[in-house]
Amino acid sequence: MDIAVSEDKEIKDLDEESIWDLIESQRHIITSKVRPCHITPFLRQCRVIGETDEEEILFAPHLNHRYMRTGHMLDLLRTRGKKGGLAFLESLGFYNPEIYTLITGKEPTRDCSSMLVEKGNLDLIQFLMNEVMKAQKWLGEEKYHRHRLQDKFRSLEDQNQQLKTELKGLKTAEANLSRIKMDWNHHHDEMIRLKEESYQILMRYTNTLREKEMSVTRSRELYQQVDDLRMENKKLKLEFDVERRMSSKLREAFKPKEDQLLNLKGEIDKLRSRIQELQINPVTIDMLEQERVEALEDKQDLMKEISSLRLELDQAERLRNEYLDEKENMLMECATLKIDCDMYKDKITSLQTQVLELQKERDEAYSARDEAQLQISKTIMDKDLCRRQVIELQDTYRELNKELLQLRSNRNKQEKVTNNKTPPREKPKLKRLQAVNPRTTSYDSDESSCSSQLPLKKPESSPESLLSMTGATAAPEQDWLFLRGPPQMKLMSKISLYKFNGDGILDQIEIIGGNSTGIFIHKIKPGSPAYNCGLEPGFQIMMVENNDRDPKKTVLEDASLEEAVWTLKQIKGMCSLAIRHKGEAYQTLAENIKKKIATSGDSFYIRVNVSFDKESGAIGEFTVQCNEILHITDTIHKGNNEWKAFRVNRNTMADMEGGTIPNYYWAQHLLIGTIRNMMQQPPSSKKQGWKKSSSNQNKFMRIVSTEISQKNPHWLLFDYGTINPNKEQDDKSPGSCFTLMPYSLVRPCHPPSLRPVIIAPTCIGKVVLEKLKDLAEYEKCKYECLNSTEYAAKDRKGDILGVIEVQNLLRSCYTRTAVEAVVAKNAHCLLQLGLDCVKQLHKVEIYPIVIVIRLCEKNIKKIKKIMQKYGVTEDLLLQCYQREETCLDTLPCLYNSIANGWSDLDSLVNLVKAAIKDEQKKIVWIEENPL
């Protein structure tokens, strides 16, 4: 219902019901727009509400949101009558004038009549309220102005950043344009030169073609003339033979005989008489003359026919020549077609064989696909079963929660009945749940310790991740992985839990395996607790929990055999084993051990940090040198403190000659004894020590250590110190671990491209790099000049590889993009960096070739004059070498040393090139960081 106030009637003159009718008519708008926290101080000053009322309005727990708090405030003011309504309207006039106008239809007066009635001093309070309103208005304007300035500043800052990026892009584009122009000019000149050369070659080629055509035509003419002459010669020979035969016959035929001579003489006489008669008769003479003329005419006709026949003969010869040429061309084409036919036949046969192979592969792929589909369908069915079980477990979990809530509510009701007062609600404390980490074992936080096993590869799965798929929930005040119940509980993830008395567990079971295969149960003693609880040979031990006073959990999925044996020795009392059945893996391992193909399932690579010979404690005749890579295949060799090791070919990773070395614990003690012996030796002079350390290329010892607060990198899953696996460690004081590392775990790496090059010491490396940068396979890396902001941004991304120099807040740095650009060109990137930057390069997966040039006084004299040109004195060179020689022990990779064999700078550069070529062929062994 809408009630309007008349213009001549004031709100103060209205009665209580009309005032509250006005307010209730707009209750929805008031509850949606008015904030009680703004109005309650004014109402409290008007003495309409008290402090308790204000706290109830603002902080009552049953008032969940602002609408409920505003409605409760209106209901509370309604109980105050007319005074409450007037005070509320006056507060709206100050804090929400638009709502005041909507309710009353008038502009707010802001006279504070309700407050003045209570407080008095009208002028002062009115003045203060007006000043407060002005200050609020000024504050709102200032906030708006500040927001505008902030928005403008952000836009200007964005524009500035955009302009900077555009400027950088323009600079790079300008540099690229100038480079492109120079390249274009160079290529244009080269193109013009090549065009001229090609034109000259073309002219010479055309001239030679013309000469060839002329010579061919001339040779054809000569061949034709020769053929004509041969034909005429043959004809002449035939005519000569015929005429000779005829002449011989005529000679024989014309040889006169007496009878014939007499007859001829008679005939001659008759003819003479006849001639006389004919000479006398003119008629006969005319007839003969006519016959002669006719014979001449016949002769001319015959001559014409002979000439026409000769012309036809010439045309026939020309056609014959053309047909012969066509015949030769057809024969050539036929030969080429035969060759192409044979080639296509070979191709078709090869394609047919490939098609047959593809058909076989297709059939195999179809069969594999069918098998995969079957496996997928099986896994989907298993997942459905798992989901159903999860749903059932969730339902049971909800029902148990309901029962628990009911029990708690009943207990609370009983406590209320006894105490008649509700205790103050306390915030529940956060509890840290015990969880098993697949890499480490959780122990008490006050135990400071370190381990003695090398870190192996990370496991792909853990019992926690497998058990979490089943939806099992944890019992209160107990670790969720080992639930109470029967000794064996099989889950859908194929992990089984066995609980039994583990005193002397190594007498109950015998284990085999290692970090690469897993730890398997090989034999079980009949009648033992392990046998009675259902353990069988072939079970893989995934995790062990020692349920003693101090519960400990250890994941053995990727543990070595030595670590597993030590872990099982520590078990006392009840224990729980997480078991997975892997029969095929166990059978192959057992067969390999039986056939003596392998002695265990261990397989990892180490880098030796100290040399072991007969004097220093080597086992047998197998001696190893510092910085040598070994392949460990057995961590409990013949049950002693020995490891089975093989030398590794650095080019092929193949195992070479092998033997036994001390295990980590015994090697640590040998290393400490060696250091004590070195400390007892008399100190040598500085110059003699310099000569000895500089000339000796092979190091005897490499000092590598870890911090005591961190984990020792020997064993995967324990936070203990240096542990002797053959002794009990109950009396071991925490924190008394050795940090020296006789062995370091390494992993192989195969860089796909040419590796960058770093040469130490940097004083000589700078000169050698200047010589190498002009060669084909080498390119010097370009550095970037960065200011402080750019340097910080790239450093956060990990793009900064090393700083060359700092000048006036500008840093000359090598960046990752610059190195990758050189490597993309299939060239060795030459880096002028120190040995301390190698770790940063390894972090971004860039593995450089490190070349160390060993120096002595003799070598320094050879390059003394050359180094003086670069401003490097002999003392400065010695200091640089000694400073960088201390960094060699901290390198996470192997390096190549060049000691002797060079007499000048050129021979040194040749040795460096040969060393780089040799290192590029080798496999890179990267040292793992200690955990």
Long-range contacts (C-beta under 8 A, 24 or more apart in sequence): 1-25, 4-105, 5-104, 5-105, 5-106, 7-106, 11-86, 11-89, 11-104, 11-106, 12-86, 12-113, 15-82, 16-81, 16-82, 16-85, 19-82, 19-85, 19-86, 19-89, 20-78, 20-85, 22-103, 22-104, 23-74, 23-85, 23-88, 23-89, 23-103, 25-103, 26-99, 26-102, 26-103, 27-71, 27-74, 29-99, 29-102, 30-70, 30-74, 30-99, 31-66, 31-67, 31-70, 31-71, 31-74, 32-67, 33-96, 33-99, 34-70, 34-92, 34-95, 34-96, 34-99, 35-66, 35-70, 36-66, 36-69, 36-70, 36-73, 38-95, 39-73, 39-88, 39-91, 39-92, 39-95, 40-73, 42-87, 42-90, 42-91, 42-94, 42-95, 42-115, 43-77, 43-87, 43-88, 43-91, 45-115, 45-118, 45-119, 46-83, 46-87, 46-90, 46-114, 46-115, 46-118, 47-118, 48-77, 48-80, 48-83, 48-84, 48-87, 48-88, 48-114, 49-76, 49-77, 49-80, 83-114, 86-113, 86-114, 87-114, 90-114, 90-115, 94-129, 94-133, 224-321, 382-492, 385-492, 386-469, 386-470, 386-471, 386-492, 389-470, 389-471, 389-492, 390-470, 390-471, 393-470, 393-471, 393-472, 393-473, 394-471, 397-473, 433-474, 433-480, 434-479, 435-464, 436-462, 436-463, 436-464, 436-481, 436-543, 436-553, 436-555, 437-555, 438-462, 438-464, 438-465, 438-555, 438-557, 439-555, 439-716, 439-717, 439-931, 440-711, 440-716, 440-717, 440-719, 440-931, 441-552, 441-553, 441-554, 441-555, 441-717, 441-718, 441-719, 442-553, 443-552, 443-719, 444-550, 446-734, 447-719, 447-734, 448-708, 448-709, 448-734, 448-735, 449-718, 449-719, 449-720, 449-721, 449-734, 449-735, 449-737, 450-706, 450-708, 450-710, 450-711, 450-712, 450-719, 450-720, 450-721, 450-722, 450-737, 450-739, 451-711, 451-712, 451-713, 451-714, 451-715, 451-716, 451-717, 451-718, 451-719, 451-720, 451-721, 451-723, 452-664, 452-665, 452-668, 452-712, 452-714, 452-715, 452-720, 452-721, 452-722, 452-723, 452-737, 453-560, 453-562, 453-563, 453-664, 453-712, 453-713, 453-714, 453-715, 453-716, 453-718, 454-604, 454-606, 454-664, 454-713, 454-714, 454-715, 454-743, 454-744, 454-745, 454-928, 455-713, 455-716, 455-745, 455-928, 455-930, 455-931, 456-515, 456-558, 456-559, 456-560, 456-604, 456-716, 456-745, 457-515, 457-558, 458-558, 459-555, 459-557, 459-558, 461-557, 462-542, 462-555, 462-557, 463-495, 463-542, 463-543, 463-555, 463-557, 463-578, 466-491, 466-493, 466-494, 466-495, 467-491, 467-493, 467-495, 469-493, 479-545, 479-551, 479-553, 481-543, 481-545, 481-553, 481-578, 482-545, 482-547, 482-576, 487-533, 487-534, 488-533, 488-534, 494-580, 494-581, 495-542, 495-578, 495-579, 495-580, 496-578, 496-579, 496-580, 496-581, 497-576, 497-577, 497-578, 497-579, 498-530, 498-533, 498-534, 498-535, 498-576, 498-577, 498-579, 499-533, 499-547, 499-574, 499-575, 499-576, 499-577, 500-529, 500-530, 500-532, 500-533, 500-574, 500-575, 501-529, 501-573, 501-574, 501-575, 502-529, 502-546, 502-568, 502-571, 502-572, 502-573, 502-574, 502-575, 503-571, 503-572, 503-573, 505-530, 505-568, 505-571, 505-575, 506-565, 506-568, 506-569, 509-535, 511-541, 511-561, 511-564, 511-565, 511-568, 512-561, 512-589, 512-590, 512-593, 512-600, 512-601, 513-540, 513-561, 513-564, 513-589, 513-600, 513-601, 514-560, 514-561, 514-600, 514-601, 514-602, 514-603, 514-634, 514-635, 515-558, 515-559, 515-560, 515-601, 515-602, 515-603, 515-604, 516-601, 516-602, 516-603, 516-604, 517-585, 517-589, 517-601, 518-556, 518-557, 518-558, 518-582, 518-585, 518-601, 519-556, 519-559, 519-561, 519-564, 519-601, 520-582, 520-585, 520-586, 520-589, 522-590, 535-577, 535-579, 537-586, 538-581, 538-582, 538-583, 538-586, 538-587, 539-579, 539-580, 539-581, 540-579, 540-580, 540-581, 540-582, 540-585, 540-586, 541-577, 541-578, 541-579, 542-578, 542-579, 542-580, 543-577, 543-578, 544-568, 544-571, 544-575, 544-576, 544-577, 544-578, 545-575, 545-576, 545-577, 545-578, 546-570, 546-571, 546-572, 546-573, 546-575, 547-573, 547-574, 547-575, 547-576, 548-572, 548-573, 548-574, 554-717, 554-718, 555-717, 556-717, 558-716, 559-716, 559-717, 560-602, 560-604, 560-635, 560-715, 560-716, 561-600, 561-601, 561-602, 561-634, 561-635, 561-636, 562-635, 562-636, 562-663, 562-725, 563-635, 563-715, 563-716, 563-717, 563-718, 565-636, 565-725, 566-715, 566-723, 566-725, 567-717, 567-718, 569-725, 569-728, 570-729, 598-633, 598-634, 599-633, 599-634, 599-637, 599-644, 600-633, 600-634, 600-635, 600-636, 600-644, 602-632, 602-633, 602-634, 602-635, 603-631, 603-632, 603-633, 604-631, 604-632, 604-745, 605-629, 605-630, 605-631, 605-632, 605-648, 605-745, 605-746, 605-747, 605-748, 605-925, 606-630, 606-632, 606-645, 606-743, 606-744, 606-745, 606-746, 607-743, 607-744, 607-745, 607-746, 607-894, 607-925, 607-927, 608-661, 608-742, 608-743, 609-671, 609-701, 609-702, 609-703, 609-704, 609-741, 609-742, 609-743, 609-744, 610-667, 610-670, 610-671, 610-674, 610-700, 610-701, 610-702, 610-742, 611-698, 611-699, 611-700, 611-701, 612-661, 612-662, 612-667, 612-670, 616-670, 616-674, 617-662, 617-666, 617-670, 617-673, 618-661, 619-659, 619-660, 619-661, 619-662, 620-659, 620-660, 621-659, 622-657, 622-658, 622-659, 622-660, 622-661, 624-661, 625-698, 626-698, 626-699, 626-700, 626-701, 626-702, 627-699, 627-702, 627-894, 629-746, 629-894, 629-925, 630-661, 631-655, 635-663, 641-665, 641-666, 641-725, 641-726, 650-922, 650-923, 650-925, 651-921, 651-922, 651-923, 652-923, 653-748, 653-923, 662-742, 663-725, 664-714, 664-742, 664-743, 665-722, 665-723, 665-724, 665-725, 667-742, 667-743, 668-722, 668-738, 668-740, 668-742, 670-742, 671-701, 671-740, 671-742, 672-738, 672-740, 674-701, 675-701, 675-740, 690-856, 690-857, 690-878, 690-882, 691-856, 691-857, 693-885, 694-854, 694-855, 694-856, 694-881, 695-854, 695-856, 695-899, 697-854, 697-897, 697-899, 699-888, 702-888, 702-889, 703-740, 703-889, 704-740, 704-741, 704-744, 704-889, 704-890, 705-739, 705-740, 705-741, 706-739, 706-741, 706-930, 707-739, 708-735, 708-737, 708-739, 710-930, 710-931, 711-930, 711-931, 712-737, 712-739, 712-741, 712-930, 713-741, 713-744, 713-745, 713-928, 713-930, 713-931, 714-741, 714-743, 741-930, 744-927, 744-928, 745-927, 745-928, 746-925, 746-926, 746-927, 746-928, 747-925, 747-926, 747-928, 748-923, 748-924, 748-925, 748-926, 749-847, 749-923, 749-924, 749-925, 749-926, 750-923, 750-924, 751-847, 751-924, 753-823, 753-824, 753-826, 754-823, 754-826, 754-827, 754-828, 754-829, 754-920, 755-828, 755-847, 755-848, 755-849, 755-919, 755-920, 755-924, 756-781, 756-819, 756-822, 756-823, 756-828, 756-829, 756-830, 756-831, 756-841, 756-846, 756-848, 756-849, 757-828, 757-829, 757-830, 757-831, 757-848, 757-849, 757-851, 757-916, 758-831, 758-833, 758-835, 758-837, 758-838, 758-848, 758-849, 758-850, 758-851, 759-851, 759-853, 759-912, 760-834, 760-835, 760-850, 760-851, 760-852, 760-853, 760-884, 760-887, 761-853, 761-855, 761-877, 761-880, 761-881, 761-884, 762-832, 762-833, 762-834, 762-880, 762-884, 763-867, 763-870, 763-872, 763-876, 763-877, 763-880, 763-881, 764-853, 764-855, 764-863, 764-867, 764-877, 764-908, 765-832, 765-851, 765-853, 766-832, 766-870, 767-863, 767-866, 767-867, 767-870, 767-905, 768-853, 768-905, 768-908, 768-909, 768-912, 769-830, 769-832, 771-905, 771-909, 772-828, 772-830, 772-909, 772-912, 772-913, 773-830, 775-913, 777-827, 777-828, 778-827, 778-828, 778-830, 779-822, 779-825, 779-827, 779-828, 779-829, 779-830, 780-829, 780-830, 780-832, 781-814, 781-818, 781-819, 781-822, 781-829, 781-830, 781-831, 781-832, 782-818, 783-812, 783-813, 783-814, 783-815, 783-818, 784-812, 784-813, 784-814, 784-815, 784-818, 785-810, 785-811, 785-812, 785-813, 786-810, 786-811, 786-813, 787-811, 798-843, 798-844, 799-844, 800-840, 801-831, 801-833, 801-837, 801-840, 801-841, 801-844, 801-846, 802-831, 802-833, 802-834, 802-837, 802-840, 804-832, 804-833, 816-844, 816-846, 819-846, 828-916, 834-884, 834-887, 835-884, 835-887, 835-888, 835-890, 835-891, 836-887, 836-890, 838-891, 838-892, 838-893, 839-890, 839-892, 842-892, 842-893, 842-926, 847-893, 847-924, 847-926, 849-896, 849-916, 849-919, 849-920, 850-891, 850-893, 850-894, 850-895, 850-896, 851-895, 851-896, 851-898, 851-912, 851-915, 851-916, 851-919, 852-888, 852-895, 852-896, 852-897, 852-898, 853-897, 853-898, 853-908, 853-912, 854-897, 854-898, 854-899, 854-900, 855-881, 859-900, 859-902, 862-902, 862-903, 862-904, 863-904, 863-905, 863-908, 866-905, 892-926, 892-927, 892-929, 893-924, 893-925, 893-926, 893-927, 894-925
